[in-house]
Amino acid sequence: MKVTRKELMEKLGVGRDLNPYEAAPWVHYDEDEGIHCSAEVRVEGDGDTAEAELQFMYDDPPEGSPSVEQICWIQAAVKMEQKFEVVKLLIKREDKAGAVYNWEEKSCNFFRACVREIKAGRLPDVDMLLDREMSEGGRTGDKWGDGSSKSPKINTTSLMNKGQGF
């Protein structure tokens, strides 16, 4: 996935091109769960690096968990032709870069889906969104091939009688 900064911002749910040192934050607090959810997309000072981060901050953290949990962190950097590419992906502190087919696009879709939930005033259901957006399926990436179900139609008489009709 090679995109301009403006296209990257669209894919991350920002809706406009961010300039260097700019950030786009979203925040939601779920009183019932006691979870403060924040998402942010920011562009570094040089304009060649962008990051997207999703965090949960718990009023009363689950046993053995920290009070702040980083759910998703995406880093995109300018590579060739002044185009951005997603270069790093952490989900729940695990490196997921290259884990699934088309992971760069799927990571942006996952983050944008989380932002959509926050904008709607809901706490993102991370596990459901991960299953939906970061699935193994894809054009050629899953174990079933995901190719066409049609067999090619070959006229075997043309192959056998090569001299005729040419």
N, C-alpha and C positions, 0 to 999 in steps of 0.2 A: 504494500500500500504506500504509494508516494503521492502526497497531496500538498497543496499550498497551506499556509498557516490559516487562512480564512476557511478553507475546506475542512481542516482538522478541527477548528473551533465548532463548525457546524456538526461534525460527527460526534463531538463531545457534548453537544447540547447547549453551547454558549449562545449561538445565534448571531454573533458578530465577530469581527476580527479583533483580537486583543493585541494591544501594542506592548512593547517591552515594559516590564515592571507593573503590568496590569494584572488583575485577577478578577474572576467571576465566581462569587461564593453563593451557595444555597444552604439554608439551614432549616431543620425541622425538629421540633421537640415533641415526643410522644409521652404524655403525662402518665398514661396507663402503664406503659412498659418502663418508664423512667430512663428513656434513652434519648440522647441528644445526637442527632445525625447531621453531619456537615459534609458538604462536597465542595470542592474548589478546583478551578482550572486557573493556572497561572503561567505567565510567560516570563522567562528569565530576562535579565537586563540586556543581554546581547541580541535577543530576539531569535536566537537559533535553537533554543530549548524550551519545551513546554511540558508541564506536569499536570496531571489530574489526580486528585486524591479524594477518597471517601473514607470517613471515620465515624465510628460510633463511640460516644462517651456515655458511660453508665453512671446513674446516680448510685446504684447499688450493684457493683460488678458481680457476675457469676463467680462461684467458688473457683479459685485458682486462675482467674483471668485478670488482666490489668484493667484499670478504670477507663483507659482509652484503647480502642482496638482499631487498627488500620485495616479496613476491609479491602480496599483496592488502591493501588498506586501505579500510574502509567507515566512513562517518560517517553517523549517524542523528541527527536533531534533532526536538524537539517543534515541531510546526506548529500548525495549528488543532485545536480541540477536545481539547487535551492529548493528542494522539496523535503517535506517532513516525513519521517518514518517512525513508527512506534518501535523503540529499541529495548524497552524494559517493561515488564509487567509483574507485579506482585499482587496476589489475591490471598488474603488472610495470611500474609507474611511468607507465602510460598512462591517461589519463582515459577511462573506459568508461561514464560516466553517460549514459544515454539511447542507448547504442550498439545495444542489442537490445530487442525488445519485452519488457515486464515485467522490466526490468533490476533493479529494486529487489528483487523476489522471488527472481529467479535469482541475484543476488549473495549473498543470505543462504543459498540452497541450496548454492552453491559453497563458501562458508565452512564451513557445517555439514558438508559432505562431507569437507572437509579435516580438520576436527576429528575426525570419525568415524575417519578413517585414523590420525590421531595416537593416539587412544584405543586403537585396535587394535594399536598398536606398529609401525605401518608409516609409511614416508615417503610423503606424498601425491604421487601422479603428477599434477602440476599440469596438464599439457597434456591428459591424458585427462579429468580432471575439468572442465576448462574446456570441452572439446568436448561433454561430456555435460550439464553444468548451465547453461552460458551460450550455448546454441545459438540460432540465429536463429528457430527454430520457436516457434509460440505460437498463440494463438487467432486473431489477425488480423495478427500481426506478420511472418510470413515472406513470401517472394516468391510462394509458391504459394497463398496465401489460407487454407489450412487450414480451409476451411468445410465445410459439409455436401455430400456427393456427390449427394444426392437433389434432383431437380428438383421444384418445386411442382406439385401436381396441380390444374389449373384446368379447370373444366367450361365449355367455350366456348359450349355451347348456352345456358347460363344468361346468359352475357354478351350473346349475340346477341339473345335473346328476352327482353329486360329487362321487358317489360310482363307477361309470363306468370308466374303463380305469386307475384306480389307483392300 
